């Protein structure tokens, strides 16, 4: 694994690293060795890590990186070396459109398009007619904006302002001033981790009274801590794990979500759960499910095993993880459907499952 345990994405990568520390050392009798490297939220370092993992550690599968830019970078190494990759960035561009590179890449994380669709549906049902946008000035932010614009237009919601900021910026006062001046019914912040709190705090300072939507990239306690009271009432689309104990008893993700949440909180404290547990744990679950299938065809540590593992991942059908049910196909290497997302509202510093509105 190459994870962003430091740098701007550390609030995500540390959680993913913690999950791998909870996993068993064998899968159905097959020993498994985990090698975890930190890429510092830097795509260049992610590539260096991936090459080291393949050439020096002789790994059979890559997992990472934490972000979309990092995942896109590692995908090139995966394809070049014929090593299956479980990417943990949200961007649809990691796995779409399918080509000779992306055939080696799988993503146990909702595409940004799925989550933006959920946000726009919620906006429409809530009577929102106009929206302002502020997001990261990189592949992550542009991916969300690219998805938002046509979906909003289709729902008769006008995008009245578009602003961007760098992950490392210390102020977005000018951007927020322009957003508020456009008087949108809602504002969509396309960012993740603690840097996503900056627009939230600034909007509160400007006393913006409309609805605020964030991406699933803020679903951790560090964001709640930094954003504080400014986050109250914010709507966020998330995977089921975050509110697993609030899900209906028959929800397909409930059982495995509760299992890993309980294990995580025993180690890291009550209330330490967050959505990025799913990113890492489902990557492991999918690989663990594929290992016996690939192992029946080839020996681990060989080119043939890596190819068989890729084929087994692509053949995954009706497999329950913590994000939902996975049905992979040769053209869909995410495999999640609408059962994999819910809308939560931040209330009293907690994630609360909400109905359509």
N, C-alpha and C positions, 0 to 999 in steps of 0.2 A: 504494500500500500504506500502511496505517496499522498500525504494529507497536509492540509494547511493548519498545522498546530500552532503556528505563529503568524504574525502579519495581520492584515485587515480581516481575513476570514477565520481568525483563530477561534472565535466563539462557536464556529461550526466544526472546525477540524478537531478541536480538543475533544468534543463529544464523540465524534467518529472514532478517534483514537481510543477513547475510554471503552467503547463498545467492543473493539477487537481484543481488549484486555479481558473481556468476560467470556470469550468463546472457548469451546473445548479443543483439545489438541488432536482430536481424531474425528473422522466422519465415517460412520458405519465400518469401523475397523481400519480405515485408511489414515495413517498419521498425516497431520497437517501442520506445517510450520508457517507462522506469520512473521513477516518482516515489515516493519513500519518505519517509514522515513518522513521527515518534515520538509515540505517545500517552501515554507515561509510565505504562502499565498502568491508565489512567483511562478508563472508558467514555464520560464526558462529552467528554474530549479526542478520543477516537476518533470520535465523532459530528462534532465540529468539523472534524477532519481530513478525514473522508469528504465533508462538504459542500464544503470547500475543493477537494478533488480533483475533484469533479464540476462545480462552478460555475466555478472559476478555471482548473484544469488541463484541463478538458474530457475527462476520461478515459473510455474505453470499458468498462473493467472495474475493479472494486474487489477488493482482496485484504486480508483482515484481519478483525478484529484477532487478536491472539495468544491471548486468553483467551475463555472463554465469555461473560462479561458484556459484554466489548467487542464480540464478534461479534454478539450479540443487539442491541446498540445500533446498530451499523452497518447491520444488516439493514433497519432502518426507513428509513434513507436510501436504500439500494439500491432498495427497493420504491417509495418515494415518487418517485424520479427515473428509474425504469426502467433501472437499471444493474445488470448481473449482478455478484454478489458471490461470491468464493471465500473462505469463512470458515475460520479456523484454530483455533477453539475446539473442545473435545471434546464439549460438551453436545449431546445429541440434540434438545433444545428449539430449537436453532438452525434445524433443518430439519424438525422434526416437531411437531404434525401439519401436513400440507401445507395452505397457505392462500394468500391473495392476496399476503401479504408474503413467505412462504417460497418461493414459486414463483421468486423472483429469486435465491435463495441456494443455493449448492452447497458441499459440505464435503469436501475431500480428506483428512479426518482421521476416524479411527474414532470412532463414537459411544461415549460412556461406557458405554452398555449392552452393546456388544460386548465391551469389555475387562472389565467386571464379570462378564459371563458366562464369559469365559475364566478369571478368578480363581476363581469359584465352582466351575467344573468341576475345576480343579486342586486346590482344597481338598477336594472330595468324593473324588477319586481318591487323595488323600493321607491320608484318614481323619480329616479335621477335622470335629468335631461342634459346635463353638461358636466364635463369632467376636465380637470387640469392634471397634467402629468409631470412628475419629476423623477428622474432615475439616474443611475450610474452612467457616466460617459464612457462606456466600454461595451463589449459584446453582450454582457448580461443585460444592461439597460436597454440597448438597442433591440435586443431580442424581444423584450417585453413590449416596447413601443410598437414594434412591427406587428405584434399580435393584437395589441389594444386597438389600433386605429380601424382596421376593417370590422372587428367585432363590435366596436362602439357604433360605427356607422350603420351596421346591419340592425342594431337595436335602437336606432334613432337617438343615440346619445352623441352630442357634439363634443369633440376634443377642442377646448377653447384655448389651451395654453400648453406648451411643451418646454420643459426646462431640464437641464442636465447638471451633474456635478461629479467631481472626482471622489473616489473612495476615501482619499486622504484629506479632503477639504476640511477646514475648520469653521467655515461659515457658508451658509446658503441664503443669507438675508436678501440679496438682490433677486435671486430666483424666486423666493417665496413672495416677495413684494409683487412681482409680476403675476404670479399665480393668483394671489388674493385679489389683485386688481381686476382679473378676468371674471371674478364672481361665479366660480363653478359650484354646482350642487355638491360635487364630491371631488376629492383629490386622490390620485393613485400614486403611491410612492413605490418605485421599482428599484429596490435595493435589498441588501441582506445584512444580517448581523448588526453589530452596534453602530456602524456608519449609517444605517437606515433610520436611526433615532434623530439624526441631525435635522432633517426636514420636519419631522414630527414635533420636535421641541420648538423650532422656529415658527411653525404654524400656530402653536399654542401661544407663543409670545405675541403674534399678530392677531390673536383672538379669532382665528378662523373657526366658524361655527358649522360648516358643512360636514358631510361624512368623509372619513378618511379610510382608505384601503391600503393595506400593505401586502407584500407577497409572502409566501410560506417561508421565505428566507429570514424572517424575523422571529420565527417561532422558537425562541429560547429565552431563558431567564436573564441572560445578559442584556438583551434588548429591553425587556421589561424594567430591569434595574436602571438602565441609562435613560430610557424614555420617561420613566416615572409616570406621574399623573397625566402627562400629555398624551399618553397612549390610551387612556380611558375611552371606551366606545369605538375603538378602531376595529374594523372588520378584516379578517385574515382567512384565506383559503388554506387548509392544511390537510395533511394525511391523517388517517383515523387514529394513529397511535397517540397523538397528543392528548386526545380526550377519550381514550379507550374505555375508561370507567364510566363515561357518559353515553357510550354507544348502546344501541339496542342489543339484546342478548344474542340475536341471530345474525349480527353483522359479521361478515366473513373475516374481517381483520381483528376482531376483538380478542380472541383467545391468544394468538401469538403476540399481539401487542401487549396484553396484560402480563404475559410471561416475561418478556424482555424488560418491560418497565419495572416490574417488581425486582428483577435481578439488578438492574441499573441503580435503582433507588436504594437497595440494600448496600451497595458499594459506595454510592456517591451522595446519599442523603435523600430524605423525603422531599418530594417536590422538585427534584433535579431533572425530571424527564423533559425532553423537548423533541421536536419533530426530526432532528438530524440523527437521532437513534435509528430511525427507520432506514435512512439512506445507507448506513453501514450494515445494519443487521440484515436487511433484505438482500444486500449484495452477498453477504455470507450465506444466507439461506438458499439463494439461487445457485450459487456455486456448489454448496453441499448437496443439493438435489441433483446436480449434474454429474458429480464425481463418480458415483457408482455406474452410471450409464457409460461415461467415457472410459472408466476403468475396465469395463468388460471388453473394450476394443483395443486398448493400448496401455502401455506401462507409463505411469507418471514420470515426468522428467524427459519425455521425448516429444519430438515435433508432432508425431502422430497422436499423442495424448492431448496436446493442446488443440489440435484440429478437432478431435472428437469431443473435447469439452465445449468448444465453440458450437458445434453441431447440436450437442445436448442442450445447451442454453437456449438455442433458437427453437428447439422442439418443446420447450416448456409449455404445458397446457394446464389450465385450471389449477394453478398452484397458489395456495393462500400464503401471503406474506403479511407484514404489518402495514403495508401501504394499501393492500387490497388483493384482488385476484390477478395473477399474471397469465396472459395468453400471448406468448411470443409468436411471431411469424417471420418469414424471410424479409418482409418489408416493415415490420414493426418490432423494434428491439427495446421497447418500453413495456408494451403489453398490458397497460393498466386501462381501466374504463372508469365510468362515472362513479362507481362504487368506491373509488380510491380517494375521494376528496370530500371534505365537509367544510362548512363555514363556521368560524368561531368569532366571538366578540370578546374583547378584553374588558373585563369587569372586575374591579377591585384588585387589579394586578393578577388576575387569573384568566385562563382560557375557558370560555363558556360556549358549549355547542349551541348553535341557534337554528331556528327554523329558516324558511326561505328569506325572511326579512329580519 
